[in-house]
Amino acid sequence: MNLREYIRDVLDFKPGITFFDITPLLADPNAFRYAIDALAERYQDCGANKIVAAEARGFLFGAPLAYKMNIGFIPVRKPGKLPYKTAEVTYELEYGTDSLQMHVDAVKPGDNVLIIDDLLATGGTTNGMIQLVRNAGGSVAGIGFLIELGFLDGHSKLEGIPHEYLLKL
């Protein structure tokens, strides 16, 4: 299946920025199923016991993938959104900094975690998730994306951890 047919380009979403809209893919049950199944196939033998994904679009792929793989799901959110004690990491973006939080008991020492997100752009958010997992004593089994924006070189921030994507733009 050509997933590119289900990604809508929104030109000048912000001046000079093209937004790659995944909502047509999510609306098509065959395309969405295909994407989740393809990620599951790629990671079926990675040894992960949990999936970490960042809000909000990462949840759309991380949660169904965790269900499909029969492993736990851990939401990572912006500060102030999680109800329990959290660990926080601040990371660099091309235009400043941002922060992510995860419950302090979500990843345990020895956990093998698969990081999933909808899109790899500059790598800042993914690098933040890597740091949260490692700071909690977990290891990163792999990193998966629906889309990688290759022209932004985000893979250089993944610390050499193997990553997969279903579509490269």
Number of C-alpha atoms within 10 A of each C-alpha: 9 10 16 16 10 19 18 15 13 12 12 10 11 9 7 8 10 13 14 18 13 20 13 14 20 17 11 12 11 11 18 20 14 16 22 20 16 16 22 19 11 13 19 12 9 14 14 21 18 23 27 28 26 25 15 14 15 20 22 18 22 30 21 16 24 22 13 14 19 11 15 17 21 20 19 25 20 15 15 10 12 14 7 11 11 18 17 21 17 16 18 15 12 8 6 7 10 15 16 22 23 27 19 15 12 18 24 15 13 12 20 22 27 27 25 31 25 23 24 25 17 21 22 22 24 25 21 24 25 25 19 24 25 19 17 19 14 19 20 23 21 21 22 26 22 22 22 25 18 14 10 13 13 19 21 12 16 17 9 8 13 12 17 17 20 19 17 15 10
